[in-house]
Amino acid sequence: MQQTSCQGDKACTAVNKQIQDINNLRLCMHQTQPRGRLPSTLLFYFLPGPTVGIYYSSQFTPLIVFFLLFLSIVKNTKLPHFVRFNCMQSIMLDIVVMLFNILRSIMLDIVVMLFNILRQYFPSELRWSLVMSLFDMFSWSICMSIILYCVFFALVGKYGDVPYVSESVYIQVDASEYGG
């Protein structure tokens, strides 16, 4: 684990992690609201608030942000390896959060398909299963823990190692150094 001494690098990498937090909000929005099951996490619900409107202002904005970060930071060999690593790690973890969102929507579609007729006659309180709520809470908690872990190590100035993701990030950053 290498270290960096520049405070600007640490702050820049910690700010990059906010992109993951924006997508993580979509994963479990109803669990973190004041009347939800996790009211103690309300701060994490409001933290990325000012940038959510900008990030979702167009359907192409997340794609533009991805390419902007990837081409201007990750591929820029003039920036320190620490900044490029953390930016690429933020992008990769954002993809993992998106996969959680896709898995959630697939699970919801399967439940709707299987129980569509029965659900029409159920009261609204019984329409959403406990399993889906627990999956939402679990996936949001895991994603938020990983984000906080990465932000902590970025602020300390160390490389936060997330299994499987960090290895892919090292490969991408090294490929941008040597491959062009």
Backbone as a chain_set.jsonl record, in Angstrom:
{"seq": "MQQTSCQGDKACTAVNKQIQDINNLRLCMHQTQPRGRLPSTLLFYFLPGPTVGIYYSSQFTPLIVFFLLFLSIVKNTKLPHFVRFNCMQSIMLDIVVMLFNILRSIMLDIVVMLFNILRQYFPSELRWSLVMSLFDMFSWSICMSIILYCVFFALVGKYGDVPYVSESVYIQVDASEYGG", "coords": {"N": [[0.838, -1.18, 0.0], [0.82, 1.983, -1.09], [1.523, 5.426, -0.305], [0.267, 8.786, -0.431], [1.074, 12.262, -0.304], [-0.119, 14.68, -0.84], [-2.656, 16.915, -0.047], [-4.651, 17.864, -1.706], [-4.921, 15.837, -3.602], [-6.013, 13.826, -2.03], [-8.483, 14.953, -1.273], [-9.671, 15.287, -3.778], [-9.987, 12.634, -4.644], [-11.744, 11.698, -2.736], [-14.03, 13.177, -3.313], [-14.699, 12.139, -5.781], [-15.934, 9.78, -5.096], [-18.537, 10.398, -4.626], [-20.143, 9.994, -6.799], [-20.73, 7.283, -6.836], [-22.334, 7.244, -4.595], [-24.576, 8.665, -5.423], [-25.811, 6.924, -7.281], [-26.225, 4.846, -5.536], [-28.233, 5.836, -3.956], [-30.555, 5.498, -5.471], [-30.878, 2.819, -5.211], [-31.876, 2.182, -2.671], [-33.797, 4.091, -1.786], [-36.229, 4.442, -0.366], [-35.699, 3.237, 2.062], [-34.013, 4.839, 3.513], [-35.256, 7.206, 4.0], [-36.921, 9.585, 6.206], [-39.105, 8.212, 7.461], [-38.436, 5.616, 7.013], [-36.851, 2.348, 7.34], [-34.265, 2.635, 8.164], [-33.586, 5.114, 9.732], [-31.382, 6.325, 10.899], [-29.534, 6.629, 8.954], [-30.047, 8.868, 7.547], [-28.475, 11.109, 6.974], [-26.751, 10.201, 4.958], [-28.551, 10.022, 2.951], [-29.228, 12.655, 2.314], [-26.774, 13.8, 1.72], [-25.579, 13.618, -1.009], [-27.417, 15.218, -2.259], [-27.483, 17.942, -3.563], [-26.223, 17.458, -6.034], [-27.642, 15.488, -7.328], [-29.84, 16.275, -8.912], [-28.535, 17.514, -11.046], [-27.01, 15.394, -12.014], [-28.915, 13.556, -12.925], [-30.221, 15.061, -14.821], [-30.427, 14.665, -17.519], [-30.764, 11.821, -19.654], [-28.371, 11.15, -20.699], [-26.417, 12.251, -19.14], [-25.133, 10.702, -16.974], [-23.556, 9.012, -18.598], [-21.959, 10.856, -19.948], [-20.564, 11.93, -17.759], [-19.188, 9.637, -16.96], [-17.446, 9.171, -19.205], [-16.081, 11.596, -19.159], [-14.731, 11.521, -16.65], [-13.242, 9.172, -17.053], [-11.667, 9.666, -19.367], [-10.426, 12.127, -18.813], [-9.226, 11.913, -16.299], [-8.472, 9.195, -15.532], [-7.074, 8.276, -17.807], [-5.138, 10.206, -18.007], [-1.866, 10.49, -17.722], [-0.295, 12.324, -16.454], [-1.323, 12.961, -14.03], [-1.176, 11.956, -10.54], [-0.699, 8.48, -9.671], [-2.275, 7.615, -7.573], [-4.586, 9.276, -7.613], [-5.673, 8.615, -10.11], [-6.103, 5.879, -9.729], [-8.043, 5.856, -7.636], [-10.131, 7.235, -8.878], [-10.768, 5.501, -10.994], [-11.494, 3.303, -9.472], [-13.769, 4.305, -8.267], [-15.419, 4.524, -10.514], [-15.622, 1.803, -11.248], [-16.853, 0.689, -8.961], [-19.215, 2.069, -9.08], [-20.338, 0.866, -11.288], [-20.788, -1.646, -10.167], [-22.774, -0.98, -8.29], [-24.758, -0.225, -10.075], [-25.257, -2.729, -11.183], [-26.419, -3.999, -8.979], [-28.791, -2.518, -8.918], [-29.934, -3.336, -11.359], [-30.247, -6.083, -10.86], [-32.082, -5.926, -8.783], [-34.312, -4.833, -10.118], [-34.835, -6.905, -11.906], [-35.495, -8.969, -10.128], [-37.804, -7.85, -9.07], [-39.411, -7.757, -11.361], [-39.746, -10.504, -11.84], [-41.154, -11.29, -9.559], [-43.464, -9.773, -9.935], [-44.386, -10.904, -12.313], [-44.924, -13.584, -11.53], [-46.814, -13.351, -9.496], [-48.851, -11.699, -10.375], [-51.655, -11.852, -10.812], [-52.615, -12.574, -8.253], [-51.676, -10.434, -6.787], [-53.259, -8.346, -7.564], [-55.492, -8.509, -6.041], [-54.623, -8.275, -3.465], [-54.257, -6.211, -0.546], [-52.672, -2.965, -0.505], [-50.657, -2.894, 1.42], [-49.624, -5.439, 1.548], [-48.528, -5.951, -0.891], [-45.821, -5.567, -1.468], [-43.102, -7.55, -0.841], [-41.401, -8.838, 2.087], [-38.952, -9.904, 1.542], [-37.966, -8.459, -0.666], [-37.669, -5.957, 0.498], [-35.752, -6.526, 2.467], [-33.637, -7.293, 0.801], [-33.154, -4.848, -0.456], [-32.317, -3.272, 1.76], [-30.033, -4.712, 2.561], [-28.363, -4.648, 0.239], [-28.054, -1.873, -0.086], [-26.762, -1.231, 2.32], [-24.356, -2.677, 2.092], [-23.216, -1.504, -0.216], [-22.99, 1.188, 0.644], [-21.241, 0.86, 2.791], [-18.919, 0.036, 1.453], [-18.41, 2.326, -0.054], [-17.917, 4.225, 2.004], [-15.668, 3.027, 3.151], [-13.809, 3.259, 1.043], [-13.714, 6.067, 0.782], [-12.671, 6.749, 3.292], [-10.066, 5.574, 3.179], [-9.091, 7.012, 1.011], [-9.011, 9.613, 2.036], [-7.151, 9.245, 4.042], [-4.99, 8.725, 2.523], [-4.195, 6.372, 1.413], [-4.313, 3.359, -0.57], [-7.392, 1.975, -1.048], [-8.3, -1.284, -0.814], [-10.528, -3.187, -2.474], [-11.863, -6.33, -2.82], [-11.49, -8.043, -5.927], [-12.479, -5.81, -7.414], [-10.471, -3.84, -7.069], [-8.266, -5.116, -8.197], [-8.98, -5.183, -10.899], [-9.046, -2.466, -11.333], [-6.348, -1.737, -10.947], [-5.271, -3.019, -13.187], [-6.534, -1.602, -15.28], [-5.596, 1.048, -14.847], [-2.818, 0.713, -15.047], [-2.714, -0.198, -17.673], [-3.473, 2.088, -19.01], [-1.253, 3.634, -18.569], [0.856, 2.329, -19.911], [-0.189, 1.427, -22.29], [-1.292, 3.532, -23.662]], "CA": [[0.0, 0.0, 0.0], [1.585, 3.202, -1.206], [0.862, 6.584, 0.28], [0.444, 10.062, -1.103], [1.145, 13.301, 0.722], [-0.819, 15.887, -1.269], [-4.017, 17.006, 0.48], [-5.553, 18.053, -2.837], [-5.179, 14.516, -4.177], [-6.918, 13.106, -1.124], [-9.815, 15.557, -1.374], [-10.195, 14.999, -5.122], [-10.419, 11.239, -4.712], [-12.929, 11.529, -1.887], [-15.17, 13.762, -4.019], [-15.067, 11.205, -6.852], [-16.772, 8.706, -4.552], [-19.925, 10.856, -4.54], [-20.881, 9.439, -7.933], [-21.274, 6.01, -6.367], [-23.386, 7.527, -3.627], [-25.773, 9.082, -6.159], [-26.471, 5.72, -7.784], [-26.625, 4.044, -4.386], [-29.51, 6.383, -3.486], [-31.637, 4.87, -6.227], [-31.002, 1.428, -4.789], [-32.657, 1.996, -1.447], [-34.261, 5.422, -1.417], [-37.307, 4.417, 0.62], [-35.208, 2.729, 3.341], [-33.255, 5.858, 4.233], [-36.064, 8.389, 4.246], [-37.188, 9.731, 7.642], [-40.018, 7.211, 8.0], [-37.98, 4.307, 6.556], [-36.344, 1.41, 8.338], [-32.928, 3.036, 8.583], [-33.596, 6.576, 9.873], [-30.077, 6.833, 11.314], [-28.734, 6.867, 7.757], [-30.654, 10.003, 6.853], [-27.404, 11.976, 6.492], [-26.269, 9.672, 3.68], [-29.604, 10.27, 1.968], [-29.201, 14.058, 1.914], [-25.417, 14.228, 1.387], [-25.361, 13.935, -2.431], [-28.607, 15.903, -2.747], [-27.346, 19.025, -4.54], [-25.734, 17.018, -7.342], [-28.523, 14.482, -7.924], [-30.61, 16.912, -9.976], [-27.657, 17.727, -12.199], [-26.573, 14.086, -12.524], [-30.022, 12.925, -13.641], [-30.934, 16.057, -15.617], [-30.613, 14.078, -18.839], [-30.428, 10.4, -19.631], [-26.996, 11.006, -21.158], [-25.485, 12.857, -18.194], [-24.227, 9.719, -16.368], [-22.605, 8.542, -19.604], [-21.006, 11.948, -20.165], [-19.718, 11.985, -16.566], [-18.301, 8.478, -17.033], [-16.383, 9.421, -20.179], [-15.295, 12.732, -18.689], [-13.816, 11.031, -15.621], [-12.334, 8.159, -17.588], [-10.702, 10.221, -20.318], [-9.662, 13.262, -18.29], [-8.484, 11.593, -15.078], [-7.856, 7.864, -15.545], [-6.128, 8.174, -18.926], [-4.155, 11.282, -17.918], [-0.7, 9.966, -16.997], [0.359, 13.408, -15.723], [-1.86, 12.951, -12.665], [-0.606, 10.884, -9.719], [-1.321, 7.151, -9.756], [-3.274, 7.548, -6.502], [-5.815, 9.931, -8.077], [-6.221, 7.819, -11.204], [-6.593, 4.625, -9.155], [-9.293, 6.084, -6.909], [-11.174, 7.601, -9.837], [-11.18, 4.274, -11.683], [-12.189, 2.483, -8.481], [-15.1, 4.886, -8.137], [-16.174, 4.135, -11.706], [-15.907, 0.358, -11.184], [-17.841, 0.447, -7.909], [-20.474, 2.591, -9.598], [-20.871, -0.2, -12.138], [-21.308, -2.679, -9.255], [-24.045, -0.472, -7.766], [-25.728, -0.34, -11.175], [-25.631, -4.143, -11.295], [-27.389, -4.23, -7.904], [-30.064, -1.946, -9.374], [-30.48, -4.209, -12.398], [-30.688, -7.308, -10.192], [-33.301, -5.585, -8.045], [-35.434, -4.693, -11.048], [-35.146, -8.241, -12.434], [-36.225, -9.682, -9.076], [-39.132, -7.257, -8.991], [-40.16, -8.208, -12.537], [-40.11, -11.912, -11.653], [-42.223, -11.328, -8.558], [-44.673, -9.242, -10.564], [-44.862, -11.899, -13.274], [-45.455, -14.777, -10.867], [-47.943, -13.08, -8.608], [-49.599, -10.57, -10.911], [-53.095, -12.033, -10.587], [-52.868, -12.52, -6.815], [-51.364, -9.104, -6.261], [-54.35, -7.426, -7.865], [-56.502, -8.616, -4.991], [-54.018, -8.012, -2.167], [-54.194, -4.799, -0.157], [-51.384, -2.354, -0.864], [-49.651, -3.179, 2.442], [-49.062, -6.769, 1.329], [-48.034, -6.105, -2.263], [-44.361, -5.627, -1.517], [-42.684, -8.607, 0.076], [-40.33, -8.569, 3.036], [-37.699, -10.306, 0.909], [-37.489, -7.338, -1.47], [-37.247, -4.913, 1.42], [-34.487, -6.959, 3.062], [-32.616, -7.208, -0.243], [-32.836, -3.426, -0.605], [-31.534, -2.829, 2.913], [-28.735, -5.381, 2.52], [-27.535, -4.147, -0.856], [-27.701, -0.488, 0.197], [-25.782, -1.218, 3.408], [-23.074, -3.14, 1.568], [-22.679, -0.474, -1.117], [-22.605, 2.359, 1.424], [-20.042, 0.497, 3.554], [-17.779, 0.056, 0.538], [-18.142, 3.731, -0.375], [-17.284, 4.85, 3.172], [-14.335, 2.421, 3.259], [-12.954, 3.877, 0.019], [-13.528, 7.48, 1.129], [-11.755, 6.799, 4.432], [-8.699, 5.323, 2.736], [-8.677, 8.116, 0.144], [-8.666, 10.75, 2.891], [-5.928, 8.903, 4.759], [-3.919, 8.757, 1.536], [-3.802, 5.003, 1.087], [-5.127, 2.679, -1.565], [-8.409, 1.104, -0.467], [-8.39, -2.512, -1.604], [-11.807, -3.884, -2.508], [-11.576, -7.556, -3.581], [-11.872, -8.16, -7.337], [-12.602, -4.501, -8.062], [-9.177, -3.16, -7.061], [-7.378, -5.767, -9.162], [-9.379, -4.689, -12.221], [-8.656, -1.054, -11.399], [-4.905, -1.712, -11.177], [-5.039, -3.405, -14.582], [-6.959, -0.491, -16.139], [-4.716, 2.208, -14.678], [-1.523, 0.357, -15.625], [-2.877, -0.265, -19.127], [-3.496, 3.457, -19.535], [0.111, 4.147, -18.514], [1.753, 1.705, -20.873], [-0.828, 1.154, -23.574], [-1.658, 4.759, -24.363]], "C": [[0.883, 1.243, 0.0], [0.802, 4.352, -0.592], [1.113, 7.807, -0.587], [0.409, 11.154, -0.04], [0.335, 14.543, 0.377], [-2.267, 15.878, -0.774], [-5.039, 17.18, -0.638], [-5.904, 16.737, -3.508], [-6.173, 13.743, -3.331], [-8.341, 13.642, -1.237], [-10.461, 15.244, -2.719], [-10.709, 13.569, -5.214], [-11.643, 10.994, -3.845], [-14.175, 12.092, -2.564], [-15.63, 12.843, -5.151], [-16.005, 10.11, -6.361], [-18.238, 9.117, -4.465], [-20.763, 10.309, -5.686], [-21.482, 8.092, -7.56], [-22.457, 6.247, -5.447], [-24.678, 7.946, -4.318], [-26.519, 7.864, -6.686], [-26.923, 4.811, -6.653], [-27.947, 4.541, -3.811], [-30.688, 5.724, -4.183], [-31.901, 3.458, -5.737], [-31.945, 1.272, -3.613], [-33.184, 3.322, -0.928], [-35.298, 5.381, -0.295], [-36.845, 3.899, 1.979], [-34.537, 3.818, 4.168], [-34.049, 7.117, 4.508], [-36.471, 8.432, 5.719], [-38.122, 8.674, 8.222], [-39.615, 5.792, 7.602], [-37.447, 3.458, 7.696], [-34.982, 1.794, 8.875], [-32.856, 4.554, 8.771], [-32.25, 7.147, 10.31], [-29.17, 7.118, 10.123], [-29.258, 8.041, 6.94], [-29.605, 10.957, 6.288], [-26.898, 11.508, 5.131], [-27.296, 9.86, 2.574], [-29.527, 11.696, 1.436], [-27.832, 14.535, 1.444], [-25.211, 14.515, -0.101], [-26.486, 14.75, -3.054], [-28.403, 16.991, -3.778], [-26.93, 18.56, -5.938], [-26.649, 16.009, -8.027], [-29.318, 15.074, -9.081], [-29.79, 17.148, -11.231], [-27.303, 16.39, -12.847], [-27.667, 13.401, -13.336], [-30.822, 13.924, -14.478], [-31.221, 15.567, -17.031], [-30.251, 12.603, -18.747], [-28.987, 10.161, -20.063], [-25.977, 11.554, -20.164], [-24.605, 11.829, -17.488], [-23.183, 9.181, -17.348], [-21.537, 9.598, -19.88], [-20.046, 12.054, -18.987], [-18.73, 10.825, -16.566], [-17.139, 8.743, -17.989], [-15.499, 10.587, -19.766], [-14.28, 12.291, -17.637], [-12.787, 10.074, -16.201], [-11.263, 8.781, -18.477], [-9.856, 11.344, -19.729], [-8.84, 12.925, -17.051], [-7.751, 10.261, -15.201], [-6.798, 7.757, -16.639], [-5.033, 9.239, -18.893], [-2.971, 10.818, -17.073], [0.067, 11.059, -16.258], [-0.134, 13.489, -14.278], [-1.219, 11.822, -11.866], [-1.407, 9.583, -9.84], [-2.447, 7.019, -8.735], [-4.614, 8.133, -6.952], [-6.467, 9.096, -9.166], [-6.788, 6.497, -10.694], [-7.937, 4.834, -8.476], [-10.43, 6.499, -7.83], [-11.68, 6.358, -10.568], [-11.912, 3.342, -10.729], [-13.607, 3.002, -8.27], [-15.978, 4.501, -9.318], [-16.568, 2.665, -11.633], [-16.951, 0.045, -10.112], [-19.201, 1.014, -8.294], [-21.129, 1.562, -10.516], [-21.444, -1.324, -11.285], [-22.654, -2.245, -8.674], [-25.126, -0.539, -8.842], [-26.179, -1.785, -11.364], [-26.602, -4.546, -10.187], [-28.764, -3.698, -8.308], [-30.722, -2.814, -10.433], [-31.006, -5.496, -11.786], [-31.983, -7.071, -9.424], [-34.497, -5.484, -8.983], [-35.815, -6.03, -11.671], [-35.929, -9.039, -11.402], [-37.648, -9.157, -8.972], [-39.996, -7.692, -10.171], [-40.605, -9.655, -12.399], [-41.246, -12.036, -10.65], [-43.531, -10.834, -9.164], [-45.25, -10.244, -11.551], [-45.549, -13.072, -12.585], [-46.737, -14.508, -10.095], [-48.836, -11.945, -9.102], [-51.096, -10.686, -10.623], [-53.419, -11.92, -9.1], [-52.662, -11.112, -6.256], [-52.471, -8.097, -6.55], [-55.376, -7.405, -6.743], [-55.94, -8.371, -3.592], [-54.144, -6.534, -1.834], [-52.786, -4.252, -0.408], [-50.286, -2.636, 0.161], [-48.968, -4.523, 2.211], [-48.449, -6.946, -0.054], [-46.526, -6.235, -2.339], [-43.88, -6.583, -0.439], [-41.559, -8.132, 0.992], [-38.976, -8.911, 2.421], [-37.118, -9.152, 0.091], [-36.99, -6.205, -0.582], [-35.912, -5.267, 2.075], [-33.353, -6.917, 2.046], [-32.195, -5.759, -0.457], [-31.943, -2.94, 0.533], [-30.134, -3.429, 2.888], [-27.84, -4.779, 1.447], [-27.142, -2.69, -0.627], [-26.623, -0.425, 1.281], [-24.405, -1.645, 2.921], [-22.439, -2.067, 0.686], [-22.217, 0.753, -0.341], [-21.361, 2.064, 2.264], [-18.802, 0.53, 2.676], [-17.414, 1.492, 0.177], [-17.421, 4.413, 0.785], [-15.876, 4.316, 3.401], [-13.37, 3.095, 2.281], [-12.698, 5.349, 0.314], [-12.55, 7.612, 2.287], [-10.312, 6.606, 3.982], [-8.199, 6.413, 1.789], [-8.266, 9.324, 0.972], [-7.403, 10.497, 3.697], [-4.729, 8.942, 3.813], [-3.404, 7.39, 1.167], [-4.743, 4.441, 0.028], [-6.113, 1.767, -0.845], [-8.596, -0.117, -1.351], [-9.743, -3.17, -1.414], [-11.578, -5.136, -3.353], [-12.211, -7.533, -4.966], [-11.93, -6.81, -8.044], [-11.238, -3.828, -8.154], [-8.198, -3.789, -8.043], [-7.694, -5.301, -10.577], [-8.963, -3.237, -12.405], [-7.157, -0.932, -11.65], [-4.584, -2.033, -12.634], [-5.392, -2.254, -15.518], [-5.997, 0.691, -16.06], [-3.339, 1.919, -15.27], [-1.596, 0.268, -17.143], [-2.905, 1.133, -19.73], [-2.103, 4.079, -19.505], [0.958, 3.618, -19.657], [1.137, 1.526, -22.252], [-1.247, 2.396, -24.337], [-3.006, 5.221, -24.119]], "O": [[1.597, 1.516, 0.965], [-0.409, 4.268, -0.389], [2.058, 7.845, -1.375], [-0.217, 10.986, 1.006], [0.124, 15.388, 1.247], [-3.015, 14.941, -1.052], [-6.166, 16.697, -0.53], [-7.04, 16.535, -3.935], [-7.069, 13.083, -3.857], [-9.296, 12.867, -1.29], [-11.659, 14.969, -2.789], [-11.761, 13.326, -5.805], [-12.489, 10.167, -4.186], [-15.263, 11.539, -2.406], [-16.823, 12.777, -5.446], [-16.79, 9.572, -7.142], [-19.099, 8.264, -4.251], [-21.979, 10.176, -5.55], [-22.618, 7.793, -7.927], [-23.46, 5.536, -5.513], [-25.764, 7.614, -3.844], [-27.74, 7.783, -6.549], [-27.904, 4.082, -6.799], [-28.705, 3.756, -3.239], [-31.703, 5.427, -3.552], [-33.022, 2.959, -5.839], [-32.731, 0.326, -3.567], [-33.028, 3.635, 0.252], [-35.248, 6.197, 0.625], [-37.545, 4.106, 2.97], [-34.497, 3.726, 5.395], [-33.556, 8.016, 5.19], [-36.376, 7.419, 6.411], [-37.948, 8.276, 9.374], [-40.379, 4.854, 7.831], [-37.578, 3.812, 8.868], [-34.583, 1.322, 9.94], [-32.13, 5.221, 8.034], [-31.998, 8.336, 10.115], [-28.144, 7.781, 10.272], [-28.932, 8.175, 5.76], [-29.821, 11.553, 5.233], [-26.644, 12.328, 4.249], [-26.948, 9.857, 1.393], [-29.735, 11.927, 0.245], [-27.743, 15.592, 0.82], [-24.702, 15.586, -0.432], [-26.498, 14.949, -4.269], [-29.089, 16.98, -4.8], [-27.261, 19.217, -6.925], [-26.447, 15.704, -9.202], [-29.455, 14.436, -10.124], [-30.289, 16.999, -12.347], [-27.295, 16.267, -14.072], [-27.375, 12.736, -14.33], [-31.978, 13.662, -14.81], [-32.173, 16.024, -17.664], [-29.51, 12.194, -17.853], [-28.438, 9.086, -19.821], [-24.778, 11.335, -20.339], [-23.398, 12.056, -17.4], [-22.045, 8.923, -16.958], [-20.358, 9.276, -20.027], [-18.846, 12.246, -19.182], [-17.564, 11.004, -16.214], [-15.978, 8.559, -17.622], [-14.291, 10.563, -20.003], [-13.103, 12.644, -17.72], [-11.601, 10.156, -15.879], [-10.082, 8.455, -18.349], [-8.694, 11.501, -20.102], [-7.844, 13.596, -16.78], [-6.539, 10.202, -14.997], [-5.727, 7.196, -16.404], [-4.091, 9.172, -19.683], [-3.065, 10.759, -15.847], [0.993, 10.753, -15.506], [0.556, 14.023, -13.41], [-0.765, 10.835, -12.446], [-2.615, 9.591, -10.077], [-3.462, 6.378, -9.009], [-5.663, 7.542, -6.695], [-7.681, 8.892, -9.149], [-7.83, 6.043, -11.166], [-8.874, 4.071, -8.712], [-11.583, 6.145, -7.582], [-12.887, 6.185, -10.738], [-12.855, 2.661, -11.133], [-14.54, 2.215, -8.113], [-17.155, 4.187, -9.141], [-17.712, 2.313, -11.92], [-17.838, -0.779, -10.336], [-20.231, 0.488, -7.873], [-22.351, 1.414, -10.51], [-22.476, -1.898, -11.634], [-23.575, -3.056, -8.577], [-26.275, -0.873, -8.553], [-27.344, -2.04, -11.67], [-27.509, -5.344, -10.422], [-29.78, -4.35, -8.069], [-31.938, -3.006, -10.41], [-32.089, -5.957, -12.147], [-32.874, -7.921, -9.419], [-35.574, -5.993, -8.675], [-36.992, -6.271, -11.938], [-36.907, -9.707, -11.738], [-38.59, -9.932, -8.805], [-41.184, -7.966, -10.002], [-41.718, -10.002, -12.795], [-42.191, -12.796, -10.864], [-44.587, -11.419, -8.926], [-46.466, -10.418, -11.621], [-46.623, -13.503, -13.002], [-47.635, -15.348, -10.054], [-49.51, -11.3, -8.299], [-51.727, -9.705, -10.229], [-54.382, -11.253, -8.722], [-53.387, -10.669, -5.365], [-52.597, -7.097, -5.844], [-56.049, -6.398, -6.526], [-56.703, -8.271, -2.632], [-54.14, -5.693, -2.733], [-51.827, -5.018, -0.51], [-49.105, -2.619, -0.186], [-47.832, -4.714, 2.646], [-47.901, -8.009, -0.349], [-46.011, -6.95, -3.198], [-44.217, -6.433, 0.735], [-40.865, -7.157, 0.702], [-37.969, -8.281, 2.743], [-35.916, -8.894, 0.147], [-35.984, -5.568, -0.895], [-35.042, -4.408, 2.22], [-32.229, -6.548, 2.387], [-31.008, -5.475, -0.622], [-30.934, -2.276, 0.297], [-29.155, -2.735, 3.162], [-26.687, -4.439, 1.715], [-26.015, -2.303, -0.939], [-25.676, 0.353, 1.167], [-23.398, -1.044, 3.295], [-21.256, -1.76, 0.831], [-21.156, 1.304, -0.638], [-20.512, 2.94, 2.428], [-17.748, 1.001, 3.106], [-16.233, 1.834, 0.11], [-16.424, 5.103, 0.574], [-14.986, 5.066, 3.802], [-12.252, 3.456, 2.649], [-11.583, 5.833, 0.118], [-11.69, 8.492, 2.271], [-9.434, 7.383, 4.357], [-7.004, 6.707, 1.767], [-7.281, 9.99, 0.651], [-6.663, 11.432, 4.003], [-3.596, 9.163, 4.242], [-2.29, 7.261, 0.658], [-5.819, 4.982, -0.227], [-5.699, 0.875, -0.105], [-9.004, 0.003, -2.506], [-10.065, -3.651, -0.328], [-11.138, -5.022, -4.497], [-13.333, -7.058, -5.142], [-11.465, -6.694, -9.178], [-10.882, -3.3, -9.207], [-7.391, -3.087, -8.653], [-6.785, -5.053, -11.369], [-8.574, -2.827, -13.498], [-6.732, -0.119, -12.47], [-3.726, -1.393, -13.241], [-4.641, -1.957, -16.446], [-5.627, 1.267, -17.083], [-2.754, 2.782, -15.924], [-0.636, 0.621, -17.828], [-2.413, 1.34, -20.839], [-1.797, 4.952, -20.318], [1.691, 4.372, -20.297], [1.845, 1.48, -23.258], [-1.529, 2.323, -25.533], [-3.415, 6.247, -24.662]]}, "num_chains": 1, "name": "protein.A"}
